[in-house]
Every structure is written in C-alpha cells, then in structure tokens.
Amino acid sequence: MMKILIVEDDKPIAAGLTYSLEQENYETIVCYTCKEAQEVVASQLDDITLCLLDLSLPDGSGYDICKMVKEKSDVPVIFLTAVDDEVNVVMGLDMGADDYITKPFRIRELLSRIASVLRRYERQPTNDTHMKKIRHITVDTMRGKVCTHGNEIELTAMEYRLLLTFISHPNQVLTREQILEKLWDAAGEFVNDNTLTVYIKRLREKIEENPQRPTFITTVRGVGYRIGDAYATKS
C-alpha cells in the first residue's frame, strides 16, 4: 500500500484529506507542525511514497520540509497553498516540488494530480541504449545522471524528464501542448501552463552556456520549442 505524508495544520482539512485518501486505498501519516513532519521525514522517509505539504505552518514552512525530503531522497512532493502566485510556484519548483494545488480544491482534482505524479515517477526509459549525448550534454538514463562538459549537474525530477523529452525528439519542434502531454499525460489540463515556462527557464539556467541567449533549447515563436540545430547521438 502506498503511504502519503500529509502535513496540514488545519485539522478539519487534514481529516478530510485522510478520509478521502484512505478511501482510495492510500495509507496516510498526518502531521500538524513542521517539527512533527521533519521527525517523520528523518525516520520514515523510505516508507513514504508521496508528500502533501501545506506551505503555511505554525512553526515553519512547507518549503523547509520539501528541502529536507529532496536532500534525502527523490520522493515526489505536492504543495497545498492558499496563494496562487508566480513567486510561490517558482520557489516550490526550484526546491524540486513536482506540483502544487491551490486551496480550496476539489478532492477529485487532487487525486488526479497525485496519480499523475506517481505515474511520472514509475516511468522508465524505453530506448535500447542508456547513454545519450547532444553537444556538451551527456545523459546516462540508467543512472539518471546528467553532465555538461563532463561535469555532473543536479536536476529535479521534472527538469530531468523535460530534458529527456527534448533529447528524445531531436530536430523536432514540440508544441507546448505536446510537451505537457508527455510530462503530465491525461491530467495535463489541471496543470497551470505557466509552470512549463518555469521549468524550461530553470533547465536552461542549468544546461545552457548562456541562458540569456539559449542555443540548446530554442524557442520557435508561435509554435513551441526544439533542440537548436543539434542532433542526438548514442554511444
């Protein structure tokens, strides 16, 4: 049974989430404070499948918990937030969060988001070879390792999947809709399109030699994106 960590200081909301998730056969752990959650992460993270983190807690922030989770393991994180603005979205995504949902939300929408995130983490590369190279970037899909100019860089789970989407379609223009479909499947309509812009911006900052003048992931105005003039090679 998959176990979900719920961190929510509003006890009626936490109770409702617990009931709804357990009806869907998820096991839950509920924490009402940042301190409680950090203790659970420190001792039980290996048993946790996904984290639902409220941003505003009486003794801290969901950001603190997310940072601790991601430093220990690549467990998916979804933020619960009452504030739907770009600053909060960017901060959460920068820390490695996989999605966010704004209160008040419908429980069916949250369940769809959870299922979508878990599907993404279950995916495995289907290519016959596990080494891909495009110009200065090398991706080892077996180990999930990305290097630029021979130096390993750290990508979040979604940044890594976005990079794989591009290198799996060399010399092909991908529309925003195609990219969202590949990343989020049928739940794509629930995802704010602005998050894709954020992911691409952050990925460019990590892999482009000059993020202000990108030559790897280039924008095709009015259409979408493509990998510059590069082509993929396998070794």
C-alpha angles and dihedrals in degrees: 000000000000115000123215124197111218116196109185128138094200100088097200090052091046090050091050092049091048093051094046094047094047089051086059090052097256119138114226140206114195126204126178099192139043091243093054091049094049090052091052092047091050094052108025109027093114088064096047120097100186139357126224106196128188110215098217115057129166094245103028145332138291085239089068092054093045091053091051092048095049093046090057103037143346094257112155118253130200119188123219108208138171090202118074104189135124096250093059093043093050093047092051095046091047089058091054100263113159100210144343134214127201123230130272094046137163113251092228090057091051091049090051091050091050093049091048094051092047091050090054091054092050094056120109127193112263099200119116093233125049100207120081126176132187116174107300095354125088123184123195101197093185093061098025090238124152124191132184116199087349095304119116117237130196118242129179117241092260094045088053093050090047091052091049090051091057098043091047089060105046117184090006126121111228120199120222088249092054092050093048090048092053092047102039107019116200093349091066093108090065094058120091106241089222090071090067089057089051093050093049091048092051093045091051090051089057102042108025119091087217111018090190090060104031118197099168103053103027129185119239100203115237092005116055139257141316140176100267115246092317126117129209123251129188129213 
